[in-house]
């Protein structure tokens, strides 16, 4: 029975870690631009100059 208490504690700690990582990502602007990565493949790249 004590293993269930241990597993519940581990799952709560893991959930708190993921919740903290989510809020950290939101605060640092990880999800600010959701449009550009999806259309980046459609945009033309500038031609690169040949190296001499």
ModelCIF file with pLDDT and N, C-alpha, C, O atoms, coordinates in Angstrom:
data_MODEL
#
_entry.id   MODEL 
#
_entity.id                         1 
_entity.type                       polymer 
_entity.pdbx_number_of_molecules   1 
#
_entity_poly.entity_id                      1 
_entity_poly.type                           'polypeptide(L)' 
_entity_poly.nstd_linkage                   no 
_entity_poly.nstd_monomer                   no 
_entity_poly.pdbx_seq_one_letter_code       
;(UNK)(UNK)(UNK)(UNK)(UNK)(UNK)(UNK)(UNK)(UNK)(UNK)(UNK)(UNK)(UNK)(UNK)(UNK)(UNK)
(UNK)(UNK)(UNK)(UNK)(UNK)(UNK)(UNK)(UNK)(UNK)(UNK)(UNK)(UNK)(UNK)(UNK)(UNK)(UNK)
(UNK)(UNK)(UNK)(UNK)(UNK)(UNK)(UNK)(UNK)(UNK)(UNK)(UNK)(UNK)(UNK)(UNK)(UNK)(UNK)
(UNK)(UNK)(UNK)(UNK)
;
_entity_poly.pdbx_seq_one_letter_code_can   XXXXXXXXXXXXXXXXXXXXXXXXXXXXXXXXXXXXXXXXXXXXXXXXXXXX 
_entity_poly.pdbx_strand_id                 A 
#
loop_
_entity_poly_seq.entity_id 
_entity_poly_seq.num 
_entity_poly_seq.mon_id 
_entity_poly_seq.hetero 
1 1  UNK n 
1 2  UNK n 
1 3  UNK n 
1 4  UNK n 
1 5  UNK n 
1 6  UNK n 
1 7  UNK n 
1 8  UNK n 
1 9  UNK n 
1 10 UNK n 
1 11 UNK n 
1 12 UNK n 
1 13 UNK n 
1 14 UNK n 
1 15 UNK n 
1 16 UNK n 
1 17 UNK n 
1 18 UNK n 
1 19 UNK n 
1 20 UNK n 
1 21 UNK n 
1 22 UNK n 
1 23 UNK n 
1 24 UNK n 
1 25 UNK n 
1 26 UNK n 
1 27 UNK n 
1 28 UNK n 
1 29 UNK n 
1 30 UNK n 
1 31 UNK n 
1 32 UNK n 
1 33 UNK n 
1 34 UNK n 
1 35 UNK n 
1 36 UNK n 
1 37 UNK n 
1 38 UNK n 
1 39 UNK n 
1 40 UNK n 
1 41 UNK n 
1 42 UNK n 
1 43 UNK n 
1 44 UNK n 
1 45 UNK n 
1 46 UNK n 
1 47 UNK n 
1 48 UNK n 
1 49 UNK n 
1 50 UNK n 
1 51 UNK n 
1 52 UNK n 
#
_struct_asym.id          A 
_struct_asym.entity_id   1 
#
loop_
_ma_qa_metric.id 
_ma_qa_metric.mode 
_ma_qa_metric.name 
_ma_qa_metric.software_group_id 
_ma_qa_metric.type 
1 global pLDDT . pLDDT 
2 local  pLDDT . pLDDT 
#
_ma_qa_metric_global.metric_id      1 
_ma_qa_metric_global.metric_value   85.71 
_ma_qa_metric_global.model_id       1 
_ma_qa_metric_global.ordinal_id     1 
#
loop_
_ma_qa_metric_local.label_asym_id 
_ma_qa_metric_local.label_comp_id 
_ma_qa_metric_local.label_seq_id 
_ma_qa_metric_local.metric_id 
_ma_qa_metric_local.metric_value 
_ma_qa_metric_local.model_id 
_ma_qa_metric_local.ordinal_id 
A UNK 1  2 89.00 1 1  
A UNK 2  2 94.00 1 2  
A UNK 3  2 96.00 1 3  
A UNK 4  2 97.00 1 4  
A UNK 5  2 96.00 1 5  
A UNK 6  2 97.00 1 6  
A UNK 7  2 97.00 1 7  
A UNK 8  2 97.00 1 8  
A UNK 9  2 97.00 1 9  
A UNK 10 2 98.00 1 10 
A UNK 11 2 98.00 1 11 
A UNK 12 2 98.00 1 12 
A UNK 13 2 98.00 1 13 
A UNK 14 2 98.00 1 14 
A UNK 15 2 98.00 1 15 
A UNK 16 2 98.00 1 16 
A UNK 17 2 98.00 1 17 
A UNK 18 2 98.00 1 18 
A UNK 19 2 98.00 1 19 
A UNK 20 2 97.00 1 20 
A UNK 21 2 95.00 1 21 
A UNK 22 2 93.00 1 22 
A UNK 23 2 94.00 1 23 
A UNK 24 2 94.00 1 24 
A UNK 25 2 90.00 1 25 
A UNK 26 2 89.00 1 26 
A UNK 27 2 90.00 1 27 
A UNK 28 2 89.00 1 28 
A UNK 29 2 81.00 1 29 
A UNK 30 2 79.00 1 30 
A UNK 31 2 75.00 1 31 
A UNK 32 2 78.00 1 32 
A UNK 33 2 75.00 1 33 
A UNK 34 2 73.00 1 34 
A UNK 35 2 78.00 1 35 
A UNK 36 2 78.00 1 36 
A UNK 37 2 73.00 1 37 
A UNK 38 2 77.00 1 38 
A UNK 39 2 82.00 1 39 
A UNK 40 2 78.00 1 40 
A UNK 41 2 78.00 1 41 
A UNK 42 2 82.00 1 42 
A UNK 43 2 76.00 1 43 
A UNK 44 2 72.00 1 44 
A UNK 45 2 72.00 1 45 
A UNK 46 2 72.00 1 46 
A UNK 47 2 69.00 1 47 
A UNK 48 2 70.00 1 48 
A UNK 49 2 72.00 1 49 
A UNK 50 2 69.00 1 50 
A UNK 51 2 66.00 1 51 
A UNK 52 2 61.00 1 52 
#
loop_
_atom_site.group_PDB 
_atom_site.id 
_atom_site.type_symbol 
_atom_site.label_atom_id 
_atom_site.label_alt_id 
_atom_site.label_comp_id 
_atom_site.label_asym_id 
_atom_site.label_entity_id 
_atom_site.label_seq_id 
_atom_site.pdbx_PDB_ins_code 
_atom_site.Cartn_x 
_atom_site.Cartn_y 
_atom_site.Cartn_z 
_atom_site.occupancy 
_atom_site.B_iso_or_equiv 
_atom_site.pdbx_formal_charge 
_atom_site.auth_seq_id 
_atom_site.auth_comp_id 
_atom_site.auth_asym_id 
_atom_site.auth_atom_id 
_atom_site.pdbx_PDB_model_num 
ATOM 1   N N  . UNK A 1 1  ? 0.818  -1.191 0.000   1.00 89.00 ? 1  UNK A N  1 
ATOM 2   C CA . UNK A 1 1  ? 0.000  0.000  0.000   1.00 89.00 ? 1  UNK A CA 1 
ATOM 3   C C  . UNK A 1 1  ? 0.863  1.257  0.000   1.00 89.00 ? 1  UNK A C  1 
ATOM 4   O O  . UNK A 1 1  ? 0.465  2.295  -0.528  1.00 89.00 ? 1  UNK A O  1 
ATOM 5   N N  . UNK A 1 2  ? 2.048  1.152  0.598   1.00 94.00 ? 2  UNK A N  1 
ATOM 6   C CA . UNK A 1 2  ? 2.903  2.337  0.665   1.00 94.00 ? 2  UNK A CA 1 
ATOM 7   C C  . UNK A 1 2  ? 3.467  2.708  -0.704  1.00 94.00 ? 2  UNK A C  1 
ATOM 8   O O  . UNK A 1 2  ? 3.830  3.862  -0.928  1.00 94.00 ? 2  UNK A O  1 
ATOM 9   N N  . UNK A 1 3  ? 3.544  1.743  -1.625  1.00 96.00 ? 3  UNK A N  1 
ATOM 10  C CA . UNK A 1 3  ? 4.037  2.050  -2.965  1.00 96.00 ? 3  UNK A CA 1 
ATOM 11  C C  . UNK A 1 3  ? 3.067  2.965  -3.702  1.00 96.00 ? 3  UNK A C  1 
ATOM 12  O O  . UNK A 1 3  ? 3.494  3.779  -4.521  1.00 96.00 ? 3  UNK A O  1 
ATOM 13  N N  . UNK A 1 4  ? 1.777  2.847  -3.430  1.00 97.00 ? 4  UNK A N  1 
ATOM 14  C CA . UNK A 1 4  ? 0.789  3.726  -4.057  1.00 97.00 ? 4  UNK A CA 1 
ATOM 15  C C  . UNK A 1 4  ? 1.009  5.165  -3.619  1.00 97.00 ? 4  UNK A C  1 
ATOM 16  O O  . UNK A 1 4  ? 0.936  6.079  -4.440  1.00 97.00 ? 4  UNK A O  1 
ATOM 17  N N  . UNK A 1 5  ? 1.277  5.379  -2.337  1.00 96.00 ? 5  UNK A N  1 
ATOM 18  C CA . UNK A 1 5  ? 1.559  6.730  -1.851  1.00 96.00 ? 5  UNK A CA 1 
ATOM 19  C C  . UNK A 1 5  ? 2.821  7.292  -2.507  1.00 96.00 ? 5  UNK A C  1 
ATOM 20  O O  . UNK A 1 5  ? 2.877  8.473  -2.848  1.00 96.00 ? 5  UNK A O  1 
ATOM 21  N N  . UNK A 1 6  ? 3.814  6.454  -2.676  1.00 97.00 ? 6  UNK A N  1 
ATOM 22  C CA . UNK A 1 6  ? 5.044  6.875  -3.336  1.00 97.00 ? 6  UNK A CA 1 
ATOM 23  C C  . UNK A 1 6  ? 4.779  7.257  -4.789  1.00 97.00 ? 6  UNK A C  1 
ATOM 24  O O  . UNK A 1 6  ? 5.268  8.286  -5.255  1.00 97.00 ? 6  UNK A O  1 
ATOM 25  N N  . UNK A 1 7  ? 4.014  6.443  -5.507  1.00 97.00 ? 7  UNK A N  1 
ATOM 26  C CA . UNK A 1 7  ? 3.727  6.716  -6.909  1.00 97.00 ? 7  UNK A CA 1 
ATOM 27  C C  . UNK A 1 7  ? 2.860  7.956  -7.074  1.00 97.00 ? 7  UNK A C  1 
ATOM 28  O O  . UNK A 1 7  ? 3.050  8.721  -8.019  1.00 97.00 ? 7  UNK A O  1 
ATOM 29  N N  . UNK A 1 8  ? 1.915  8.164  -6.170  1.00 97.00 ? 8  UNK A N  1 
ATOM 30  C CA . UNK A 1 8  ? 1.093  9.375  -6.222  1.00 97.00 ? 8  UNK A CA 1 
ATOM 31  C C  . UNK A 1 8  ? 1.969  10.604 -5.990  1.00 97.00 ? 8  UNK A C  1 
ATOM 32  O O  . UNK A 1 8  ? 1.815  11.615 -6.674  1.00 97.00 ? 8  UNK A O  1 
ATOM 33  N N  . UNK A 1 9  ? 2.873  10.519 -5.040  1.00 97.00 ? 9  UNK A N  1 
ATOM 34  C CA . UNK A 1 9  ? 3.796  11.627 -4.790  1.00 97.00 ? 9  UNK A CA 1 
ATOM 35  C C  . UNK A 1 9  ? 4.691  11.917 -5.981  1.00 97.00 ? 9  UNK A C  1 
ATOM 36  O O  . UNK A 1 9  ? 4.925  13.076 -6.322  1.00 97.00 ? 9  UNK A O  1 
ATOM 37  N N  . UNK A 1 10 ? 5.196  10.854 -6.619  1.00 98.00 ? 10 UNK A N  1 
ATOM 38  C CA . UNK A 1 10 ? 6.037  11.032 -7.807  1.00 98.00 ? 10 UNK A CA 1 
ATOM 39  C C  . UNK A 1 10 ? 5.250  11.652 -8.954  1.00 98.00 ? 10 UNK A C  1 
ATOM 40  O O  . UNK A 1 10 ? 5.769  12.513 -9.664  1.00 98.00 ? 10 UNK A O  1 
ATOM 41  N N  . UNK A 1 11 ? 4.017  11.230 -9.142  1.00 98.00 ? 11 UNK A N  1 
ATOM 42  C CA . UNK A 1 11 ? 3.218  11.776 -10.235 1.00 98.00 ? 11 UNK A CA 1 
ATOM 43  C C  . UNK A 1 11 ? 2.871  13.241 -9.989  1.00 98.00 ? 11 UNK A C  1 
ATOM 44  O O  . UNK A 1 11 ? 2.840  14.032 -10.932 1.00 98.00 ? 11 UNK A O  1 
ATOM 45  N N  . UNK A 1 12 ? 2.614  13.610 -8.754  1.00 98.00 ? 12 UNK A N  1 
ATOM 46  C CA . UNK A 1 12 ? 2.344  15.013 -8.437  1.00 98.00 ? 12 UNK A CA 1 
ATOM 47  C C  . UNK A 1 12 ? 3.590  15.860 -8.659  1.00 98.00 ? 12 UNK A C  1 
ATOM 48  O O  . UNK A 1 12 ? 3.502  16.966 -9.193  1.00 98.00 ? 12 UNK A O  1 
ATOM 49  N N  . UNK A 1 13 ? 4.742  15.353 -8.255  1.00 98.00 ? 13 UNK A N  1 
ATOM 50  C CA . UNK A 1 13 ? 5.996  16.089 -8.467  1.00 98.00 ? 13 UNK A CA 1 
ATOM 51  C C  . UNK A 1 13 ? 6.285  16.245 -9.963  1.00 98.00 ? 13 UNK A C  1 
ATOM 52  O O  . UNK A 1 13 ? 6.706  17.316 -10.400 1.00 98.00 ? 13 UNK A O  1 
ATOM 53  N N  . UNK A 1 14 ? 6.067  15.204 -10.739 1.00 98.00 ? 14 UNK A N  1 
ATOM 54  C CA . UNK A 1 14 ? 6.294  15.267 -12.175 1.00 98.00 ? 14 UNK A CA 1 
ATOM 55  C C  . UNK A 1 14 ? 5.334  16.264 -12.831 1.00 98.00 ? 14 UNK A C  1 
ATOM 56  O O  . UNK A 1 14 ? 5.733  17.022 -13.715 1.00 98.00 ? 14 UNK A O  1 
ATOM 57  N N  . UNK A 1 15 ? 4.082  16.260 -12.401 1.00 98.00 ? 15 UNK A N  1 
ATOM 58  C CA . UNK A 1 15 ? 3.102  17.208 -12.936 1.00 98.00 ? 15 UNK A CA 1 
ATOM 59  C C  . UNK A 1 15 ? 3.507  18.639 -12.605 1.00 98.00 ? 15 UNK A C  1 
ATOM 60  O O  . UNK A 1 15 ? 3.349  19.528 -13.442 1.00 98.00 ? 15 UNK A O  1 
ATOM 61  N N  . UNK A 1 16 ? 4.023  18.880 -11.409 1.00 98.00 ? 16 UNK A N  1 
ATOM 62  C CA . UNK A 1 16 ? 4.468  20.221 -11.037 1.00 98.00 ? 16 UNK A CA 1 
ATOM 63  C C  . UNK A 1 16 ? 5.679  20.659 -11.852 1.00 98.00 ? 16 UNK A C  1 
ATOM 64  O O  . UNK A 1 16 ? 5.803  21.835 -12.193 1.00 98.00 ? 16 UNK A O  1 
ATOM 65  N N  . UNK A 1 17 ? 6.566  19.729 -12.166 1.00 98.00 ? 17 UNK A N  1 
ATOM 66  C CA . UNK A 1 17 ? 7.725  20.060 -13.003 1.00 98.00 ? 17 UNK A CA 1 
ATOM 67  C C  . UNK A 1 17 ? 7.261  20.464 -14.399 1.00 98.00 ? 17 UNK A C  1 
ATOM 68  O O  . UNK A 1 17 ? 7.726  21.468 -14.939 1.00 98.00 ? 17 UNK A O  1 
ATOM 69  N N  . UNK A 1 18 ? 6.353  19.696 -14.985 1.00 98.00 ? 18 UNK A N  1 
ATOM 70  C CA . UNK A 1 18 ? 5.845  20.034 -16.312 1.00 98.00 ? 18 UNK A CA 1 
ATOM 71  C C  . UNK A 1 18 ? 5.059  21.340 -16.300 1.00 98.00 ? 18 UNK A C  1 
ATOM 72  O O  . UNK A 1 18 ? 5.142  22.118 -17.250 1.00 98.00 ? 18 UNK A O  1 
ATOM 73  N N  . UNK A 1 19 ? 4.309  21.586 -15.253 1.00 98.00 ? 19 UNK A N  1 
ATOM 74  C CA . UNK A 1 19 ? 3.568  22.842 -15.143 1.00 98.00 ? 19 UNK A CA 1 
ATOM 75  C C  . UNK A 1 19 ? 4.533  24.018 -15.031 1.00 98.00 ? 19 UNK A C  1 
ATOM 76  O O  . UNK A 1 19 ? 4.318  25.061 -15.647 1.00 98.00 ? 19 UNK A O  1 
ATOM 77  N N  . UNK A 1 20 ? 5.584  23.852 -14.254 1.00 97.00 ? 20 UNK A N  1 
ATOM 78  C CA . UNK A 1 20 ? 6.599  24.897 -14.135 1.00 97.00 ? 20 UNK A CA 1 
ATOM 79  C C  . UNK A 1 20 ? 7.298  25.150 -15.461 1.00 97.00 ? 20 UNK A C  1 
ATOM 80  O O  . UNK A 1 20 ? 7.556  26.303 -15.807 1.00 97.00 ? 20 UNK A O  1 
ATOM 81  N N  . UNK A 1 21 ? 7.613  24.093 -16.213 1.00 95.00 ? 21 UNK A N  1 
ATOM 82  C CA . UNK A 1 21 ? 8.245  24.256 -17.526 1.00 95.00 ? 21 UNK A CA 1 
ATOM 83  C C  . UNK A 1 21 ? 7.314  24.967 -18.500 1.00 95.00 ? 21 UNK A C  1 
ATOM 84  O O  . UNK A 1 21 ? 7.762  25.782 -19.306 1.00 95.00 ? 21 UNK A O  1 
ATOM 85  N N  . UNK A 1 22 ? 6.031  24.665 -18.429 1.00 93.00 ? 22 UNK A N  1 
ATOM 86  C CA . UNK A 1 22 ? 5.056  25.336 -19.292 1.00 93.00 ? 22 UNK A CA 1 
ATOM 87  C C  . UNK A 1 22 ? 4.991  26.819 -18.992 1.00 93.00 ? 22 UNK A C  1 
ATOM 88  O O  . UNK A 1 22 ? 5.031  27.634 -19.913 1.00 93.00 ? 22 UNK A O  1 
ATOM 89  N N  . UNK A 1 23 ? 4.892  27.188 -17.721 1.00 94.00 ? 23 UNK A N  1 
ATOM 90  C CA . UNK A 1 23 ? 4.827  28.605 -17.365 1.00 94.00 ? 23 UNK A CA 1 
ATOM 91  C C  . UNK A 1 23 ? 6.128  29.321 -17.682 1.00 94.00 ? 23 UNK A C  1 
ATOM 92  O O  . UNK A 1 23 ? 6.109  30.490 -18.065 1.00 94.00 ? 23 UNK A O  1 
ATOM 93  N N  . UNK A 1 24 ? 7.266  28.639 -17.529 1.00 94.00 ? 24 UNK A N  1 
ATOM 94  C CA . UNK A 1 24 ? 8.546  29.245 -17.892 1.00 94.00 ? 24 UNK A CA 1 
ATOM 95  C C  . UNK A 1 24 ? 8.593  29.527 -19.395 1.00 94.00 ? 24 UNK A C  1 
ATOM 96  O O  . UNK A 1 24 ? 9.057  30.589 -19.810 1.00 94.00 ? 24 UNK A O  1 
ATOM 97  N N  . UNK A 1 25 ? 8.118  28.590 -20.207 1.00 90.00 ? 25 UNK A N  1 
ATOM 98  C CA . UNK A 1 25 ? 8.115  28.769 -21.656 1.00 90.00 ? 25 UNK A CA 1 
ATOM 99  C C  . UNK A 1 25 ? 7.198  29.920 -22.056 1.00 90.00 ? 25 UNK A C  1 
ATOM 100 O O  . UNK A 1 25 ? 7.523  30.679 -22.970 1.00 90.00 ? 25 UNK A O  1 
ATOM 101 N N  . UNK A 1 26 ? 6.079  30.057 -21.396 1.00 89.00 ? 26 UNK A N  1 
ATOM 102 C CA . UNK A 1 26 ? 5.172  31.156 -21.703 1.00 89.00 ? 26 UNK A CA 1 
ATOM 103 C C  . UNK A 1 26 ? 5.782  32.499 -21.323 1.00 89.00 ? 26 UNK A C  1 
ATOM 104 O O  . UNK A 1 26 ? 5.635  33.481 -22.051 1.00 89.00 ? 26 UNK A O  1 
ATOM 105 N N  . UNK A 1 27 ? 6.453  32.540 -20.202 1.00 90.00 ? 27 UNK A N  1 
ATOM 106 C CA . UNK A 1 27 ? 7.037  33.792 -19.718 1.00 90.00 ? 27 UNK A CA 1 
ATOM 107 C C  . UNK A 1 27 ? 8.210  34.241 -20.578 1.00 90.00 ? 27 UNK A C  1 
ATOM 108 O O  . UNK A 1 27 ? 8.422  35.442 -20.744 1.00 90.00 ? 27 UNK A O  1 
ATOM 109 N N  . UNK A 1 28 ? 8.975  33.306 -21.127 1.00 89.00 ? 28 UNK A N  1 
ATOM 110 C CA . UNK A 1 28 ? 10.138 33.666 -21.935 1.00 89.00 ? 28 UNK A CA 1 
ATOM 111 C C  . UNK A 1 28 ? 9.804  33.839 -23.411 1.00 89.00 ? 28 UNK A C  1 
ATOM 112 O O  . UNK A 1 28 ? 10.702 34.102 -24.211 1.00 89.00 ? 28 UNK A O  1 
ATOM 113 N N  . UNK A 1 29 ? 8.544  33.700 -23.790 1.00 81.00 ? 29 UNK A N  1 
ATOM 114 C CA . UNK A 1 29 ? 8.124  33.979 -25.163 1.00 81.00 ? 29 UNK A CA 1 
ATOM 115 C C  . UNK A 1 29 ? 8.371  32.847 -26.141 1.00 81.00 ? 29 UNK A C  1 
ATOM 116 O O  . UNK A 1 29 ? 8.604  33.109 -27.321 1.00 81.00 ? 29 UNK A O  1 
ATOM 117 N N  . UNK A 1 30 ? 8.329  31.626 -25.706 1.00 79.00 ? 30 UNK A N  1 
ATOM 118 C CA . UNK A 1 30 ? 8.566  30.500 -26.597 1.00 79.00 ? 30 UNK A CA 1 
ATOM 119 C C  . UNK A 1 30 ? 7.439  30.322 -27.611 1.00 79.00 ? 30 UNK A C  1 
ATOM 120 O O  . UNK A 1 30 ? 7.673  29.783 -28.693 1.00 79.00 ? 30 UNK A O  1 
ATOM 121 N N  . UNK A 1 31 ? 6.246  30.753 -27.293 1.00 75.00 ? 31 UNK A N  1 
ATOM 122 C CA . UNK A 1 31 ? 5.089  30.528 -28.165 1.00 75.00 ? 31 UNK A CA 1 
ATOM 123 C C  . UNK A 1 31 ? 4.526  31.828 -28.726 1.00 75.00 ? 31 UNK A C  1 
ATOM 124 O O  . UNK A 1 31 ? 3.333  31.901 -29.020 1.00 75.00 ? 31 UNK A O  1 
ATOM 125 N N  . UNK A 1 32 ? 5.360  32.858 -28.882 1.00 78.00 ? 32 UNK A N  1 
ATOM 126 C CA . UNK A 1 32 ? 4.861  34.136 -29.368 1.00 78.00 ? 32 UNK A CA 1 
ATOM 127 C C  . UNK A 1 32 ? 4.461  34.089 -30.835 1.00 78.00 ? 32 UNK A C  1 
ATOM 128 O O  . UNK A 1 32 ? 3.405  34.604 -31.200 1.00 78.00 ? 32 UNK A O  1 
ATOM 129 N N  . UNK A 1 33 ? 5.277  33.486 -31.674 1.00 75.00 ? 33 UNK A N  1 
ATOM 130 C CA . UNK A 1 33 ? 5.027  33.485 -33.108 1.00 75.00 ? 33 UNK A CA 1 
ATOM 131 C C  . UNK A 1 33 ? 4.602  32.090 -33.556 1.00 75.00 ? 33 UNK A C  1 
ATOM 132 O O  . UNK A 1 33 ? 5.439  31.206 -33.737 1.00 75.00 ? 33 UNK A O  1 
ATOM 133 N N  . UNK A 1 34 ? 3.317  31.904 -33.729 1.00 73.00 ? 34 UNK A N  1 
ATOM 134 C CA . UNK A 1 34 ? 2.808  30.605 -34.134 1.00 73.00 ? 34 UNK A CA 1 
ATOM 135 C C  . UNK A 1 34 ? 2.574  30.518 -35.645 1.00 73.00 ? 34 UNK A C  1 
ATOM 136 O O  . UNK A 1 34 ? 2.354  29.424 -36.165 1.00 73.00 ? 34 UNK A O  1 
ATOM 137 N N  . UNK A 1 35 ? 2.617  31.650 -36.362 1.00 78.00 ? 35 UNK A N  1 
ATOM 138 C CA . UNK A 1 35 ? 2.283  31.654 -37.778 1.00 78.00 ? 35 UNK A CA 1 
ATOM 139 C C  . UNK A 1 35 ? 3.503  31.431 -38.668 1.00 78.00 ? 35 UNK A C  1 
ATOM 140 O O  . UNK A 1 35 ? 3.447  30.632 -39.602 1.00 78.00 ? 35 UNK A O  1 
ATOM 141 N N  . UNK A 1 36 ? 4.591  32.119 -38.393 1.00 78.00 ? 36 UNK A N  1 
ATOM 142 C CA . UNK A 1 36 ? 5.750  32.102 -39.284 1.00 78.00 ? 36 UNK A CA 1 
ATOM 143 C C  . UNK A 1 36 ? 6.370  30.724 -39.492 1.00 78.00 ? 36 UNK A C  1 
ATOM 144 O O  . UNK A 1 36 ? 6.694  30.399 -40.634 1.00 78.00 ? 36 UNK A O  1 
ATOM 145 N N  . UNK A 1 37 ? 6.556  29.893 -38.471 1.00 73.00 ? 37 UNK A N  1 
ATOM 146 C CA . UNK A 1 37 ? 7.173  28.591 -38.735 1.00 73.00 ? 37 UNK A CA 1 
ATOM 147 C C  . UNK A 1 37 ? 6.380  27.719 -39.702 1.00 73.00 ? 37 UNK A C  1 
ATOM 148 O O  . UNK A 1 37 ? 6.959  26.898 -40.414 1.00 73.00 ? 37 UNK A O  1 
ATOM 149 N N  . UNK A 1 38 ? 5.071  27.889 -39.735 1.00 77.00 ? 38 UNK A N  1 
ATOM 150 C CA . UNK A 1 38 ? 4.253  27.075 -40.628 1.00 77.00 ? 38 UNK A CA 1 
ATOM 151 C C  . UNK A 1 38 ? 4.348  27.492 -42.084 1.00 77.00 ? 38 UNK A C  1 
ATOM 152 O O  . UNK A 1 38 ? 4.135  26.669 -42.974 1.00 77.00 ? 38 UNK A O  1 
ATOM 153 N N  . UNK A 1 39 ? 4.665  28.758 -42.345 1.00 82.00 ? 39 UNK A N  1 
ATOM 154 C CA . UNK A 1 39 ? 4.739  29.226 -43.727 1.00 82.00 ? 39 UNK A CA 1 
ATOM 155 C C  . UNK A 1 39 ? 6.171  29.494 -44.168 1.00 82.00 ? 39 UNK A C  1 
ATOM 156 O O  . UNK A 1 39 ? 6.389  29.943 -45.293 1.00 82.00 ? 39 UNK A O  1 
ATOM 157 N N  . UNK A 1 40 ? 7.133  29.235 -43.327 1.00 78.00 ? 40 UNK A N  1 
ATOM 158 C CA . UNK A 1 40 ? 8.532  29.500 -43.669 1.00 78.00 ? 40 UNK A CA 1 
ATOM 159 C C  . UNK A 1 40 ? 8.971  28.697 -44.887 1.00 78.00 ? 40 UNK A C  1 
ATOM 160 O O  . UNK A 1 40 ? 9.783  29.171 -45.682 1.00 78.00 ? 40 UNK A O  1 
ATOM 161 N N  . UNK A 1 41 ? 8.447  27.495 -45.040 1.00 78.00 ? 41 UNK A N  1 
ATOM 162 C CA . UNK A 1 41 ? 8.827  26.664 -46.180 1.00 78.00 ? 41 UNK A CA 1 
ATOM 163 C C  . UNK A 1 41 ? 8.292  27.250 -47.483 1.00 78.00 ? 41 UNK A C  1 
ATOM 164 O O  . UNK A 1 41 ? 8.844  26.977 -48.549 1.00 78.00 ? 41 UNK A O  1 
ATOM 165 N N  . UNK A 1 42 ? 7.239  28.042 -47.418 1.00 82.00 ? 42 UNK A N  1 
ATOM 166 C CA . UNK A 1 42 ? 6.651  28.613 -48.620 1.00 82.00 ? 42 UNK A CA 1 
ATOM 167 C C  . UNK A 1 42 ? 7.379  29.868 -49.089 1.00 82.00 ? 42 UNK A C  1 
ATOM 168 O O  . UNK A 1 42 ? 7.229  30.272 -50.242 1.00 82.00 ? 42 UNK A O  1 
ATOM 169 N N  . UNK A 1 43 ? 8.157  30.482 -48.222 1.00 76.00 ? 43 UNK A N  1 
ATOM 170 C CA . UNK A 1 43 ? 8.842  31.723 -48.565 1.00 76.00 ? 43 UNK A CA 1 
ATOM 171 C C  . UNK A 1 43 ? 10.118 31.413 -49.335 1.00 76.00 ? 43 UNK A C  1 
ATOM 172 O O  . UNK A 1 43 ? 10.806 30.432 -49.052 1.00 76.00 ? 43 UNK A O  1 
ATOM 173 N N  . UNK A 1 44 ? 10.424 32.264 -50.315 1.00 72.00 ? 44 UNK A N  1 
ATOM 174 C CA . UNK A 1 44 ? 11.643 32.081 -51.090 1.00 72.00 ? 44 UNK A CA 1 
ATOM 175 C C  . UNK A 1 44 ? 12.846 32.537 -50.278 1.00 72.00 ? 44 UNK A C  1 
ATOM 176 O O  . UNK A 1 44 ? 12.804 33.558 -49.590 1.00 72.00 ? 44 UNK A O  1 
ATOM 177 N N  . UNK A 1 45 ? 13.903 31.769 -50.372 1.00 72.00 ? 45 UNK A N  1 
ATOM 178 C CA . UNK A 1 45 ? 15.149 32.167 -49.744 1.00 72.00 ? 45 UNK A CA 1 
ATOM 179 C C  . UNK A 1 45 ? 15.867 33.142 -50.657 1.00 72.00 ? 45 UNK A C  1 
ATOM 180 O O  . UNK A 1 45 ? 15.723 33.093 -51.879 1.00 72.00 ? 45 UNK A O  1 
ATOM 181 N N  . UNK A 1 46 ? 16.641 34.023 -50.051 1.00 72.00 ? 46 UNK A N  1 
ATOM 182 C CA . UNK A 1 46 ? 17.445 34.932 -50.864 1.00 72.00 ? 46 UNK A CA 1 
ATOM 183 C C  . UNK A 1 46 ? 18.573 34.124 -51.498 1.00 72.00 ? 46 UNK A C  1 
ATOM 184 O O  . UNK A 1 46 ? 19.154 33.250 -50.854 1.00 72.00 ? 46 UNK A O  1 
ATOM 185 N N  . UNK A 1 47 ? 18.880 34.416 -52.757 1.00 69.00 ? 47 UNK A N  1 
ATOM 186 C CA . UNK A 1 47 ? 19.963 33.656 -53.409 1.00 69.00 ? 47 UNK A CA 1 
ATOM 187 C C  . UNK A 1 47 ? 21.302 33.949 -52.730 1.00 69.00 ? 47 UNK A C  1 
ATOM 188 O O  . UNK A 1 47 ? 21.619 35.088 -52.388 1.00 69.00 ? 47 UNK A O  1 
ATOM 189 N N  . UNK A 1 48 ? 22.054 32.897 -52.553 1.00 70.00 ? 48 UNK A N  1 
ATOM 190 C CA . UNK A 1 48 ? 23.357 33.050 -51.910 1.00 70.00 ? 48 UNK A CA 1 
ATOM 191 C C  . UNK A 1 48 ? 24.409 33.366 -52.960 1.00 70.00 ? 48 UNK A C  1 
ATOM 192 O O  . UNK A 1 48 ? 24.395 32.819 -54.062 1.00 70.00 ? 48 UNK A O  1 
ATOM 193 N N  . UNK A 1 49 ? 25.318 34.258 -52.596 1.00 72.00 ? 49 UNK A N  1 
ATOM 194 C CA . UNK A 1 49 ? 26.379 34.606 -53.516 1.00 72.00 ? 49 UNK A CA 1 
ATOM 195 C C  . UNK A 1 49 ? 27.446 33.513 -53.482 1.00 72.00 ? 49 UNK A C  1 
ATOM 196 O O  . UNK A 1 49 ? 27.691 32.892 -52.448 1.00 72.00 ? 49 UNK A O  1 
ATOM 197 N N  . UNK A 1 50 ? 28.065 33.297 -54.624 1.00 69.00 ? 50 UNK A N  1 
ATOM 198 C CA . UNK A 1 50 ? 29.106 32.272 -54.697 1.00 69.00 ? 50 UNK A CA 1 
ATOM 199 C C  . UNK A 1 50 ? 30.340 32.754 -53.968 1.00 69.00 ? 50 UNK A C  1 
ATOM 200 O O  . UNK A 1 50 ? 30.737 33.914 -54.074 1.00 69.00 ? 50 UNK A O  1 
ATOM 201 N N  . UNK A 1 51 ? 30.943 31.833 -53.220 1.00 66.00 ? 51 UNK A N  1 
ATOM 202 C CA . UNK A 1 51 ? 32.167 32.166 -52.514 1.00 66.00 ? 51 UNK A CA 1 
ATOM 203 C C  . UNK A 1 51 ? 33.348 31.974 -53.441 1.00 66.00 ? 51 UNK A C  1 
ATOM 204 O O  . UNK A 1 51 ? 33.424 30.987 -54.172 1.00 66.00 ? 51 UNK A O  1 
ATOM 205 N N  . UNK A 1 52 ? 34.267 32.923 -53.407 1.00 61.00 ? 52 UNK A N  1 
ATOM 206 C CA . UNK A 1 52 ? 35.449 32.829 -54.268 1.00 61.00 ? 52 UNK A CA 1 
ATOM 207 C C  . UNK A 1 52 ? 36.653 32.426 -53.486 1.00 61.00 ? 52 UNK A C  1 
ATOM 208 O O  . UNK A 1 52 ? 37.740 32.297 -54.049 1.00 61.00 ? 52 UNK A O  1 
#
